[in-house]
Amino acid sequence: MKITKLETFLVKPRWLFLKIHTDEGLIGLGEPILEGRAKTCAQAVAELEPYLVGKDPTRVVHHWQAMYRHAFYRGGPILTSALSGVEQALWDLAGKALGVPVYKLLGGPTRDRIRLYKGGGDPATIKDWIAKGFTCFKTGPYKERPSRIIENKAFIDTAADHFARLREVAGPEIDLAIDFHGAISPQTAKVLIKELEPYQPFFVEEPVQCQNVDVLAEIARGTHLPIATGERVFTKWGFREILEKQAASILQPDLCHAGGIFEVRLIAGMAEAYYGGIAPHNPLGPISLAACLQLDASIPNFVAQEHTTLGEGYLKKPFVFRDGFVELPTEPGLGIELDDDAMEDKIDHDWRNGESYLADDGSVVDW
């Protein structure tokens, strides 16, 4: 089997899908996207095509090494996101060629079903999703305006009180995580975390910018709550410092950004050596979710899986959610097939990241 061409296409609301075609008619699917940089990622994929065409797609790790290391300038969000989507599609082809799910190529399943978690920012939404079977959620800190470097007591009280209301609605059995998005300063993050501790968040995600590893480690040492990070960290080399400095006990690599399925499998093994858990980041589409589920099935230190869609309107057979979990995929490769007819009205987009400014003086702030 030889690769014949790579095809990318923009898909609403903000995704980029990839098809790798072969001379045997098999097609591999991947999601090589960085949010807000879809067209840039598409070009980065096109620049990998000359290397891949004519080659055997099942030599996945070899191709990853070549595509990563033959570039003098390596890594970064764009190049690694493009590489991640290509790698997913290569695994999809390898599994289809052998007639087995990808997780069977990674040592077989370590679990029978995969726990999902949902975003929920208000009590009514939490109630609604609990009624539908979800037992795990993630929210952001409630704020009436962007956070300043040093926040006042009103800001802290408002955020803590809102989380307390969510905890009251959810009860003690439901897991509620909170994501600061790296948009809270170190000066404010420590104070806010202390006020959240009585309500026991499942984890605190990106309490500060993930590049600020020493401060992440300081925060982790100063609270009994699990600290999580990883959506903006790339490859095993990026996660090494976080683990060595014990800056987080929950890692959240994104399979569309961090290097793909096998790279995150290696990251999970590194985390296991530090007794860390893996909760893959995934605010993206159904191909991304399919790749995550293959990884989740194959690792012993899986925590919970983020998702936005089960594939309705995109997949011929969307994933079936029941009682907090989805069943293990059993079809070959990534276990999915795109529904091209249903996707006709979803092709093309021009999604851009939002812009946030502080109302007081018009300065740029993190969202």
Secondary structure, 3 states (H helix, E strand, C coil): CCEEEEEEEEECCCEEEEEEEECCCCEEEECCCCCCCHHHHHHHHHHHHHHHCCCCCCCHHHHHHHHHHCCCCCCCHHHHHHHHHHHHHHHHHHHHHHCCEHHHHCCCCCCCEEEEEEECCCHHHHHHHHHCCCCEEEECCCCCCCCCCCCCHHHHHHHHHHHHHHHHHHCCCCEEEEECCCCCCHHHHHHHHHHHHHHCCCCEECCCCCCCHHHHHHHHHCCCCCEEECCCCCHHHHHHHHHHCCCCCEECCECCCCCCHHHHHHHHHHHHHCCCEECCECCCCHHHHHHHHHHHHHCCCECCEECCCCCCCCECCCCCEECCEEECCCCCECCCCECCCCCHHHECCCCCCCCCECCCCCCECCC
